Amino acid sequence: MWKSRAEIFDLLRRLGAGSSVAELEARGVIRQVRGELNRSINAETANLQRTVRAGIRQAEAIRRLDDAGALDSIGLLRLVAEARRTHPDATIAELGERLHLTRSAVQRSLRSLERQAAALPRRVLP
């Protein structure tokens, strides 16, 4: 019994079926490229979903802080909050580029805003 594709292809070549081997190899390459493309698309989709969820969560935190009057009127946090509000779908790196800040500075600021919003007392609805 043959164990590998290479052995089968070798046998087909010896039997004079070189064109069949070429077609099977082409199909294998196509299958491999499709698999790599699907993995890349899936990874990119997951990254975009995480970015959107984080942007929504951060925008909600900024809204809560602003509604409570707890958002600083000046300073780095206010600057980052306004940039997030203006560009809700931007990545942290993109916000950093717009603000001329490092990605880590933007990330720390957004994390701080979320922590401050989480510390606010929840309103009780009547």
N, C-alpha and C positions, 0 to 999 in steps of 0.2 A: 504494500500500500504506500502511496506517495504521501509525504508529510507536509510538503511546503509548495507554495506557488512557484518558487524557483525550479524545483524538480519537475513540476508539471510543464512549465514553460520550456525547460530544457528538452523534455520528451517531445513536445509538440514541434520544436525546432528540428529535432532529429528526424521526425516523421515528415518534415517538409511543410509544416503549417505555420511558416514564419509570419504570414499576414494575419493569421488568427492571434498569434502571440502579440503582435504589434497592437491589434485592436483591444485585446484584453489588458495590455499594459496601459493603453490610453484611457480605458475605462477606469482603471485603478487610480491613475493620476487625477482624473476628473473627480472621482469619489473623494480622494484625499483633499483636493482643493476645496470642494464643497464643504467637507467637514471642518476644515480650518476657517473658512469664511463664516460658517454658522457659529463656531465658537467665538470668533471675533465679534460678530453681531450680537450674540447673547451677552458677552461681557460689556459691550458698549451700552446696550439697552439697560443692563443692571446698573451701570454707573450713572446713566442719565436719570433713572428712577430714584437712585439714592440722592442725587443732586437736587432733584425736584422736591423730594420729601423733606430734605434738610432746609431748602429755601422756604418752603411753606411753614415749617416749624419755627424757623428763625423769624419770619415775617410776623407770625402770630405772637411770638415773644416780644417783638418790638412794638406791636400794636398794644399789647397789654401794658407794657411799660409806659408808653405814651399816654394811654387812657388814664393810667394811675398818676400821671404827672411825675413819674420816676425816671424819665429819660433825661440825662444831663443835657443842658442847653448848648454846651460847647464841649469840645474834647474829642478824643479818638473814638470813644464808643458812639457818640452822636454821629460822627462822620461815617463810621462803618454802618450804623443803623440806617442812615439816609441812603447810602449806596445800596444796601440790601433792599430797602423799600423801593428804590428807583429801578433796580435791576434784580427782580426776584428769581429769575432763571439763570443768573450768572453763577459760574463756579467760584469757589473761594479764590482760586488763582486769578480769575478774571477781575474779581473785585479788587484784589491786591494791585493788579496792573493799573486799574482805573484810579486808585487812590495813591499810587506810588508807595505802597507798603508791601512788606513781605507777606507771603501766603500764611506763614505762621502767626504774624501779628493780626491779620484779619480773622484767622480761625480762633485765636485766643479771645479777641474782642467779641465775636459772635457767641462763643461759649459763655463768656461772662454775661452777655445780655440774656442768654437763655437761663442761666443760673439766677440772675436777678429777677427775671419774670416768674420763675418757679417759686421763688421765695415770697412773692406777693400773696396776700391772702386772697382766697377765692371768694368771689361774690356769691351770695346766696340769693337765688331768684325767688321772688314772692310767689 
